[in-house]
């Protein structure tokens, strides 16, 4: 019995050795390049796959050479292993998306790779790019001879135009700046105007318009417009730009995402995601720089009260009440309206003998600047508030203008003999006391001591002192906070992320009520992407779906919320780019889910 068992074990080991020797039998190494289609349109992505067979070791991705007519983006690796009739077969592939840049016939050149000292080279692949997918489909079976690259390219479909209100201006003059993004027959999302070079300029925040359609040079474009004002801060020829706008172009890949396949031994996954047949490609369009010639203001006839105001303005002023007693306050109101550089505009300063005045309260709202000043006539001999003047430079006539208001007649009477003198700063000191012996130092010192004693014994004095101290501390902390916002843009973006997301979602209910399904889901996608971009201090235009999910996994967000983020973004893309329909009930459900996701992320992403 023992001999039989030994014999069985020997036979089993023999067969295992034979099978193993077959598995370990070396497979020839091959290297080839393939594409999913030889014909593609400008709005599609071509998928290039570089495949090694007979390789058991890990390999680094292959660096592609420069490809005429295409931009490349590496998607990732794919590995497959099979055993058929004892034969071992392994493949390792590297997959790339190639984004067409122009129409024409192109060739993907031979690509080389070195394995264990041996160089392997693929065969070249001919590819033809068409303007539209309809033309690409119609070309199947047809031949196109000698069709070289044409001027039609992605740059012809996505353009940026920058306009200045004028090309010559004066120092500190307000000049309108208009930036337009023109998109023709291309799906684009995550559009963002980036910061641009503007040395020598102060630039107002940009206001973006809602997208609209317009025919330019006979071609219909979807247009987004950004408007602002710039203010040249020194003379000379100042260069503005170039201006850049970033975004993601949506491409059709023509097949499912190879990384969502099921590599189990029991077959492939039966669930496919529609979104896998689409890909995004970051695109940046850049304008030509513009030059603005800036001239200094003339010196010859400059008014003495000119303080740097430039534009077209109107100046108004009034005084009230017109009848007061000496020492009682008057209110001087001044208002400047018009168009121009309100940043450099300074309100006239009131100075006149016989009056005591206090710092004005200045308000700046849009195209109007106001100042309210308390002035006190100190003598009954004063008959009027003197003339006020405001001077500015009008660039339309290239000269200075001065507007005057007043004088304003007022009636000032002396206080009654039994009435205390009420001028601010002299409360509790009667006119009789001042008149009895105005030069008596001892009496004045006693009055001061009396006032201080009353102050120190008053709880309101100490409460006011505490309030002033608290205000000082608050002002210090506020200044530190503002300073960090200026010098730490990542912190500023994280801080504003929730506020901007909340404001953005505030528009959603209007889209639901008006059945604007595409606008609604476009808003959800933009708000969620912008929120995450602000939290991570990145450009939302450069965040692909894969990068968002990777960041969330790295941050160790739970799988449930990661899946919810992916669902919202994918559903938004399906509605916006594939015509998927959604009713009002589903829209409200998705809005509530997006709000819940952002609320959770706000607690999680600090």
ROLUM-517335 format. One line per field, with one value per residue (C-alpha): x, z, y. Coordinates in pm, whole numbers, plus 50000, padded with zeros to 5 digits. Layout:
BEGIN
x: c(X|...) .
z: c(Z|...) .
y: c(Y|...) .
! end
This chain:
BEGIN
x: c(50000|50284|50444|50118|50083|50439|50372|50056|50242|50519|50273|50091|50416|50514|50194|50221|50579|50472|50185|50407|50673|50406|50288|50640|50717|50840|50592|50734|50726|50529|50444|50167|49956|49585|49309|48938|48861|49062|48809|48709|48544|48663|48414|48530|48830|49034|49148|49506|49611|49974|49982|50267|50229|50455|50552|50526|50698|50553|50613|50601|50364|50509|50589|50427|50614|50471|50155|50069|49703|49639|49682|49720|49600|49705|49408|49576|49695|49502|49624|49478|49596|49452|49530|49395|49484|49782|49914|49982|49909|49958|49889|49968|49818|49853|49553|49547|49284|49391|49201|49191|49306|49229|49073|49280|49471|49736|49965|50042|50416|50599|50637|50939|50993|51293|51242|51541|51778|51562|51384|51035|50858|50494|50370|50241|49864|49678|49391|49150|48981|48653|48468|48159|48069|47823|48107|48320|48043|47972|48339|48343|48447|48527|48878|49014|49332|49583|49369|49616|49548|49322|49287|48971|49066|48947|49080|48831|48548|48653|48763|48830|48783|48897|48779|48887|48646|48929|49297|49407|49323|49435|49595|49336|49061|48798|48810|48559|48695|48485|48592|48389|48419|48275|48195|48071|47927|48133|48011|48201|48168|48354|48432|48654|48820|49171|49380|49584|49877|49769|50077|50000|49622|49363|49096|48738|48578|48430|48057|47967|47660|47420|47510|47349|47368|47507|47612|47973|48115|47826|47879|47647|47827|47726|47877|47963|48064|48273|48260|48475|48651|49025|49209|49564|49781|50081|50142|50297|50213|50065|50017|49707|49702|49713|49375|49301|48979|48987|48725|48661|48551|48325|48439|48277|48522|48318|48346|48309|48568|48814|48882|48523|48540|48499|48815|48672|48699|48319|48281|48242|48025|47683|47634|47770|47771|47663|47907|48197|48149|48241|48566|48667|48968|49100|49121|49274|49211|49440|49395|49654|49780|49637|49820|49664|49840|49806|49867|49933|49683|49761|49923|49868|49511|49470|49233|49375|49106|49153|49213|49236|48872|48833|48506|48177|48016|47745|47788|47506|47511|47267|47262|46998|46854|46888|46807|47018|47170|47546|47696|47416|47504|47417|47432|47612|47517|47721|47656|47855|47693|47795|48031|48403|48670|48496|48798|49011|48724|48762|48477|48530|48658|48470|48691|48566|48649|48392|48289|48388|48354|48382|48494|48237|48047|48119|47918|48007|47725|47763|47761|47710|47931|47788|47927|47742|47940|47842|47939|47888|47868|48051|47922|47594|47778|47792|47542|47616|47789|48045|48073|48171|48349|48431|48681|48738|48898|48660|48842|48576|48684|49037|48997|48904|48561|48458|48108|48015|47732|47628|47674|47394|47233|47175|47040|47252|47126|47295|47188|46946|47120|46992|47078|47395|47634|47580|47882|48015|48305|48177|47880|47823|48017|47771|47815|47795|48080|48295|48218|48277|48649|48753|49120|49088|49303|49186|48820|48886|49086|48802|48558|48780|48809|48434|48379|48635|48483|48141|48288|48477|48172|47949|47894|47826|48179|48334|48091|48187|48557|48510|48321|48605|48857|48646|48612|48990|49047|48780|48937|49280|49143|48944|49254|49451|49168|49157|49535|49524|49254|49485|49806|49666|49447|49398|49250|49033|48897|48821|48643|48422|48344|48022|47897|47939|47781|47479|47438|47465|47204|46970|46898|46797|46432|46375|46507|46276|45970|46046|46125|46479|46618|46954|47019|46927|47164|47435|47403|47428|47743|47905|47824|47958|48273|48343|48291|48546|48789|48774|48830|49133|49262|49249|49095|48747|48807|49098|48911|48800|48560|48848|49048|48749|48684|49057|49078|48772|48913|49249|49062|48903|48546|48304|48204|47837|47903|48164|47900|47651|47899|47965|47592|47509|47792|47719|47345|47413|47632|47366|47101|47323|47499|47289|46935|46828|46492|46403|46076|46034|46008|46338|46502|46397|46524|46863|46876|46816|47080|47334|47265|47311|47637|47782|47673|47852|48163|48175|48215|48460|48684|48842) .
z: c(50000|50082|49742|49562|49741|49650|49290|49278|49419|49165|48874|49007|49038|48687|48536|48739|48616|48257|48285|48454|48191|47928|48116|48161|47794|47669|47451|47175|47262|47023|47024|46813|46791|46709|46688|46736|46399|46104|46063|46326|46348|46528|46811|46873|47051|46880|47107|47057|47221|47249|47330|47443|47439|47609|47885|48249|48408|48495|48236|48251|48012|47668|47592|47263|46999|46870|46673|46386|46409|46753|47122|47343|47694|47872|48015|48188|48156|48090|48159|48048|48108|47953|47963|47669|47630|47854|47656|47864|47698|47855|47722|47871|47701|47740|47627|47510|47387|47079|47036|46677|46630|46261|45956|45712|45658|45917|46014|46361|46322|46429|46807|46963|47301|47444|47651|47804|47560|47257|47064|46928|46682|46576|46223|46121|46116|45868|46016|45856|46050|45931|46038|46152|46246|45952|45707|45883|45852|45490|45402|45484|45172|44982|44898|44947|44754|44831|45102|45327|45650|45603|45803|45964|46317|46674|46702|46431|46642|46975|46960|47202|47117|47336|47286|47450|47452|47317|47234|47371|47720|47995|48323|48562|48299|48309|47993|47911|47860|47680|47644|47432|47405|47074|47039|46714|46700|46996|47339|47611|47989|48299|48125|48330|48260|48405|48550|48290|48277|48334|48461|48502|48524|48799|48684|48818|48881|48568|48514|48299|48076|48017|47699|47382|47007|46749|46385|46332|45978|45860|46126|46423|46756|47116|47308|47669|47739|48025|48091|48317|48342|48358|48491|48366|48662|48480|48140|47836|47610|47844|47730|47839|47816|47651|47790|47837|47883|47991|47961|47888|47543|47536|47291|47186|47229|47030|47281|47646|47905|47911|48282|48387|48242|48463|48447|48652|48534|48492|48210|48157|48351|48193|48319|48097|48166|47892|48021|47939|47568|47633|47731|47829|47705|47868|47615|47656|47406|47411|47269|47125|47369|47332|47374|47530|47486|47813|47823|48128|48222|48104|48362|48221|48328|48609|48879|49230|49380|49122|49309|49024|48925|48559|48372|48317|48646|48807|49150|49387|49746|50006|50371|50639|50855|50741|51082|51384|51699|51731|51836|51685|51406|51036|50788|50459|50197|49877|49591|49274|48999|48646|48473|48517|48762|49100|49250|49225|49288|49607|49757|49813|50165|50356|50519|50617|50889|51166|51129|51307|51094|51147|50922|50651|50616|50259|50066|49723|49546|49176|48979|49282|49567|49860|50168|50477|50690|51025|51034|51329|51300|51603|51583|51523|51274|51012|50730|50482|50407|50142|49785|49731|49413|49244|48957|48728|48395|48108|47860|47592|47558|47694|47941|48301|48429|48759|48910|49199|49449|49688|49872|50101|50309|50672|50975|51290|51618|51955|52229|52495|52804|53020|52761|52773|52483|52287|52057|52036|52274|52525|52686|53058|53025|53028|52825|53149|53300|52992|52987|53360|53349|53031|53123|53478|53472|53817|53723|53401|53594|53843|53556|53401|53734|53776|53430|53486|53822|53665|53384|53614|53833|53534|53434|53080|53056|53143|52916|52631|52707|52701|52376|52224|52340|52195|51869|51854|51905|51646|51400|51452|51396|51095|50938|50993|50833|50533|50501|50488|50221|50008|50060|50082|49773|49859|50196|50032|49780|50048|50250|49964|49830|50029|49981|49603|49587|49790|49571|49256|49370|49446|49072|49048|49153|48874|48617|48756|48744|48383|48278|48171|48223|48049|48230|48561|48524|48377|48693|48923|48744|48748|49114|49228|49014|49117|49484|49465|49262|49527|49806|49627|49486|49130|48802|48763|48386|48443|48677|48491|48636|48703|48886|49101|49209|49271|49491|49691|49744|49851|50101|50231|50166|50217|49910|49938|49896|49624|49431|49480|49342|49039|48980|48985|48745|48505|48503|48432|48134|48003|48015|47870|47600|47529|47554|47860|47990|48353|48510|48779|49058|48966|48929|49282|49412|49243|49376|49731|49689|49559|49857|50095|49922|49951|50315|50389|50193|50384|50708|50551|50329|50569) .
y: c(50000|50238|50165|50242|50580|50673|50579|50796|51095|51045|51034|51347|51541|51430|51569|51890|51933|51872|52123|52377|52344|52416|52725|52853|52801|53141|53336|53560|53932|54151|54523|54675|54992|54998|55260|55210|55374|55510|55793|56044|56387|56699|56640|56282|56132|55861|55581|55458|55130|55016|54641|54417|54037|53789|54034|53924|54222|54563|54833|55211|55393|55467|55830|55919|56120|56448|56367|56599|56701|56550|56615|56309|56219|55900|55707|55413|55051|54732|54376|54043|53685|53369|52996|52798|52426|52475|52774|53086|53422|53767|54117|54455|54758|55133|55334|55697|55939|56136|56463|56599|56957|57001|56839|56633|56311|56228|55944|55813|55747|55431|55413|55240|55075|54891|54575|54393|54563|54474|54755|54694|54928|54954|55011|55357|55412|55636|55837|56083|56365|56518|56828|56637|56280|56270|56324|56063|55802|55892|55848|55475|55291|55612|55723|56073|56130|56405|56562|56744|56927|57229|57549|57410|57312|57319|57674|57773|57634|57788|58150|58431|58797|59086|59444|59767|60059|60275|60235|60573|60693|60927|60830|60673|60696|60421|60205|59930|59577|59314|58948|58704|58326|58198|57827|57671|57318|57191|57080|57263|57283|57410|57738|57968|58302|58275|58555|58738|58975|59336|59528|59896|59840|59815|59569|59555|59212|59057|59010|58708|58709|58424|58227|58362|58298|58539|58515|58630|58640|58423|58154|58097|58085|58024|58315|58386|58746|58884|59260|59476|59813|59878|60183|60259|60356|60507|60671|60507|60212|59950|59589|59398|59020|58781|58674|58302|58107|57742|57472|57107|56991|56684|56414|56089|55801|55550|55265|55181|55277|54984|55033|54952|54601|54294|54080|53795|53437|53419|53667|54041|54280|54316|54672|54946|55316|55551|55810|55573|55655|56019|56187|56537|56726|57045|57328|57674|57952|58252|58602|58833|59100|59450|59781|60090|60423|60617|60992|61208|61477|61832|62059|62408|62487|62235|62375|62412|62187|61908|61579|61329|61267|61159|61108|61290|61395|61607|61767|61863|61998|62129|62241|62183|62325|62685|62841|62745|62888|62931|62597|62390|62145|62170|61883|61944|61684|61641|61397|61322|61114|61021|60779|60750|60642|60650|60471|60786|61030|61234|61433|61807|61887|62158|62419|62765|63020|63045|62678|62364|62049|61675|61392|61313|60986|60877|60616|60477|60294|60221|60544|60770|60889|61085|61258|61383|61629|61785|62154|62391|62771|62912|63270|63450|63673|63391|63452|63173|62846|62943|62815|62450|62342|62011|61988|61691|61605|61524|61293|61351|61718|61663|61947|62024|62123|62282|62267|62499|62487|62767|62988|62871|63150|63050|63236|63191|63339|63365|63121|63248|63392|63105|62836|62630|62665|62337|62328|61974|61927|62190|62011|62086|62412|62700|63014|63217|63018|63071|63440|63502|63444|63266|63286|63142|62830|62717|62728|62540|62277|62235|62192|61928|61743|61759|61615|61334|61246|61211|61000|60759|60709|60630|60268|60389|60530|60195|60012|60245|60196|59818|59849|60052|59790|59507|59702|59743|59369|59288|59531|59371|59019|59136|59293|58974|58777|59015|58999|58620|58635|58850|58653|58298|58238|57869|57964|58232|57979|57720|57985|58103|57754|57698|58056|58042|57696|57814|58121|57910|57658|57949|57971|57605|57643|57896|57648|57377|57607|57706|57346|57439|57091|57141|57468|57303|57007|57228|57439|57132|57013|57357|57425|57087|57109|57470|57379|57095|57308|57582|57331|57183|57516|57386|57495|57343|57326|57087|56849|56538|56283|56043|56312|56412|56054|55996|56308|56202|55853|55999|56219|55894|56004|55717|55517|55616|55986|55923|55729|56014|56270|56049|55993|56365|56456|56172|56239|56608|56512|56274|56547|56821|56622|56313|56450|56249|56378|56446|56564|56830|56570|56408|56752|56851|56517|56573|56930|56806|56537|56790|57017|56722|56621|56973|56997|56667|56769|57098|56901|56657|56877|57125) .
! end
